Amino acid sequence: MKRRVVVIGIDGATWKVINRYESFLPAFQRLKEEGVWGVLETVYPPVTFTAWPSL
């Protein structure tokens, strides 16, 4: 069976913000507990139209 990958990105959200509101975001809490997560580095300038294509 093939494994599937889902990448979830929220523009402007940092782990600091997500962790602060984790109790209000049970889906994110479950994804962190059962999945794999990490921190990405941005590009310069760190704005939406240059950052997203670099993923």
HELIX and SHEET records of a PDB file:
HELIX    1   1 TRP A   15  ARG A   20  1                                   6    
HELIX    2   2 GLU A   22  PHE A   24  5                                   3    
HELIX    3   3 PRO A   26  GLU A   34  1                                   9    
HELIX    4   4 THR A   48  ALA A   51  1                                   4    
HELIX    5   5 TRP A   52  SER A   54  5                                   3    
END                                                                             
